[in-house]
Amino acid sequence: MHNKPSLAVELGNLPLANPVLTASGTFGYGLEYADFVDLDSLGGFIVKGTTLEPRQGNPYPRMAETPSGMLNAVGLQNGGVDHFINHIYPRLSNITSEIIVNVSGAAVEDYVEVCRRLQPLDRIRAIEVNISCPNVKQGGMAFGTTPEGAARVTEAVRAAWPGHLMVKLSPNVTSIVDIALAVQDAGADSVSLINTLLGMAIDVERRRPMLSTITGGLSGPAVRPVAVRMVWQVAKALSIPVVGLGGITSGRDALEFIMAGATAVQVGTYNFVDPAATARVVTEIEDYLIRHNISDINELRGII
């Protein structure tokens, strides 16, 4: 192959220079990684979970290493949407790759208000809605664990947000396909999966849970086969793009998700191991295409 292969993908109405994004909660606001990664070399990056009001997160300890992964129970620690608008966003204005804000809330109205405040920011063309929030205002039902709850928050956000709307799905459900179909019907432009699997670890010497919250979210290479399977199932069922994540450490890992049907991928936990992982994944995908004489990354999508 004499010409460089094309890595450009279309995430519905959102064009990306390449399919590699970062996973929310693992890359800060991007600025923290600027010494290790050229942020413009990525398709985009997803900033940490942003809520209406500032959140301190859960008590320590809230992270624990596990075999081939980690548990976390950080609890959406962030300065709130106004802090992002006033103090973070101005520092991102010269970045050309897509800046995607992960939006979370304790009630549907919270999501809507965060989106309303983000609307005037012309560099924010996409949001990722986290529907793994534990409670709604009434009834205590998790948004992301029923099609009805997932559709309700998606519909409300769709009415408030004119840009690209990605919905992040929880794997802690009986049928992730049913929930993916519900958010597609409610107006989502894409879905991302998987969020962390519910897990637990115990310090047997101290005879106590390793996390202050007892349980937490399991991520890292240990979850990748589960994530690839769920992406494959969802991509077969949906007509909107799928973004795959869960344990990606290399270009080869990313290509598993793309071959399973993902249009783009997110690198998460491995950013803590190798701060330059995302840029390396881009290079390794390109090297694979050159090695196999493939001119366009899109030729590989959903071939399984």
N, C-alpha and C positions, 0 to 999 in steps of 0.2 A: 504494500500500500504506500503510495507516494504522498498522498495528502493525509493530514491529521484527521482522525475520525471525529464525527460530530457527537458531542455529549449533550447537546441542547435537548430539553424536554418541555412539553407543554402540560402543566398541571391545570387542566381545564383552561380557565381564562388567565392563568398566571404563567408566563414563560420563564423558564429557568435556564441559566447558562450551562448548568450540568445538574445531575440528579442528586447531588449530595447536600443535605441539610444537617443541622445539628438538632439534637433533642432538647426540648425545654428542661431546664433545671440542671443541665450538665455543662452549660457553656456560658453561664452568667448572662451578661448583656452583650456578649461578644467582645467587648473592650478588654476584658480580663485575659483573653487569648490572643490579642493582637500582636504580642511579641513572639508568638509561636506560629501563627497562621496568618497568611494574607487573607483577610476576610472577603476580599473581592474574588478570591479564587474559588469560593464555594458557590453553590447554587443559591444558598441563602442560609440564614441562621435564625433559630427560634429562641427568643429571649425567655428568661425565667418566668414562671407563672405570675401573672399580674392580677391583682384583686382590687376591688373598689377602695377599700381601706388598707392601711399598712397591717402586716401580719408579722408577729415575732416567730412564728413556727412552734414546733413542739419542743419540750425540754430535752436536754442531752441526757444520755447518749441517743443519737438518732441516726447513726450509720453503723453498719457492721459488715465486715468482709465475710463472704461465704465461699464454698468451693465453686470456682468458675463464675463468681458473681458478687453482688453486694445487696444488702438490704438497706433501704432508707426510709425514714419517717420524718423528713425535714419539716413537712407541714406548710408548704407554700410560703416560706418566709420571703417577704418582699416589702418594698417601701410604699406600695399602693400605686394606682394609675396616675395620680397627679405628680408623684415623685418621678415616675418614668417620663411623663410629658415635659416636666420642667427641668429635670436634671440629667436624664439619660439621653433622651431623643436628640437634643441639640448636639451631642457629641457623636451621633451616628450619621449626621447629615451628609458627610462626604463619602459614605460607603455606597457602592453601586450594586452589590448583591442584595437580594431580597431580605428585608427585615420583617419577620413575622412575630406577632405578639401572641403569646399563649395567655388566654383569658380564662379566669376561674371565678367562682362565686359561691356563696352559701344559699342564694335564692335566685330565681330567674331574673328578677329585677336588677340584681347586682351585675349579671352578665350584660344586660341591656345598657345599663348606665356606663359601664366600662367602655363598651363599643361606641356609645354616643360621644364620650370624651376623646376617644382615639380618632374619630372621623376626620377632624381638621388636619391631621398629620399626613401630608401628601406622600411621604416616603413609606408609610405603612399601608401597603396594598392588600395585606392578607392577615388574618388572625387564625389561630388554632384554638378551638373551644374545648376545654378540658371538662368532660362530663363524668369524671371520676370523683367529683365532689361528694362528700359523705351524706349530706342532708339537704333537703329542700325546706322551705319555711314551714310548711305544714306536712305532717305525716311521717317525716323522717325517711323518706324513700330516696335511695341513691339515684341520681340522674341517669347514670350510665348503665344501670343493670336491668332496665326494662325498656322495651321499644317505646312505650308511652312516655316515660320520663325523658328519654333521649330526644324524642320528637318534639316534646314541649319546649325544651330549652333551645333546640335548633330553630324552631319556628320563630320564637321570640327574638333570637339573635339575627335571624335572616331579615326580619322586619326592620331591625335597627342598624344593620351593617351592609353597605352597598358593595364592598370589596369581596375578595376571595374568602370563602368561609370553609375552613377545614375543621373537622370534628375528630377529636382524639378519643378512641374507643378503649374501653376496659376489657381485658381478657377474662375477668372474673365473673363470667356469665355462662349460662347454659348454651346459648346460641348467639355467637357474635354476628353471624350473618343476618339474623332477624333485626338486630339493633342497627347494623349498617344500612339495611334496607329502609328502616324507619327514618334515619337521619337523611338519607338520600331523598326520600319522598318529602321530607320537611324542608328541603332547600339547600342542603350542604353541597358545596362545590367539589369537595374531596373528603376523604377520611384518612386518618393516620392510625396505625396500630402496629404493635400492641403497647399499651401502657404496662406498668409493672404488674407482676403476679403477686398475689398476697402470700407472704411467707413469714417465717418465724425462726429465730435461733435462740438457743439457751446456753448460757455460760454454766457449765456443769460444776466448775470449782466453786463459784459463788452461788450456784443454785438459783439463778435469776435470769429472766429474759435479757438478751443483749441490747434490746431497744427499750426506751422509756415507755413507749406505746405498746409494748409486747409484740405486736405484729407490725410489719412494714412491707414495702414494695420490693420485690426481687427483680433485679435487672442483671445484665451482663451476658456473657456467652452461654451460660446455663439455660437461658430462656430462648435462645435463637431457634432451635427446631420447632418449638411451640409457635413462635412468632411467624416463621415461614409458613407453617401449615395454615394458620389463621389468615395470613395475607393471601395465600392461594385460594382458600375458600371464599373470602370476601371479594377478591378480584374477579372470580368466576361469576359472582352473583350481581355485581354492581355495574352500572354504566358510567359512573363518575370515577376519576382517578383515585388510586390507593397509594398511600405513602407508607412504606414498611420500616419498622424499627424493632430492635430487640437483639442485643448482643453483637452488633456489627463491630468488627475489629480490623477489617481489611477489605480490599476491593473484591476479593473472592466472596466474602460474606455478603457484601452489598449486591453482588450479581445473583446470589441465590434469591434474594427478595425480588429483584427485577425479573428474573426468569419465572418466578412464581406469579408475576402479574403486577408488581409495584411499578409505578411511574417514577417515583423518587424514593429516597431512603433518608433516614436520620441516624446519625452516629451519636450515641449517648454516653453510657458509662465509661467507655474506653477513652474518652477525653480526659478522665482522671488519671489514667495509666500513661497515656501518650498525648500530651497537649497538642501535638501536630498531627494527630490521627486523621482528622477530616481531610486535610490537604493530601495526605498520603493515599487515602482511599480514592480520591479523584484521580491521582496519578496512576494508581494500580488498575483502575477501571480502564483508563485510556490505554495502558500497556497491554491489557488483555485484548482489547479491540484490535490493536495493531498486530498482535501476535496471531490472532485468528482471522485477520483480513476482513474485519467487520467495519463497515464505513459509518454506521449510525447506531447508537446505543438503543434506539427504539426498536431495532430489529430483534432484540433479545427479549423484549417485554412479553411476558405471558406465554413463553414457548413450551412451558411444562403443562 
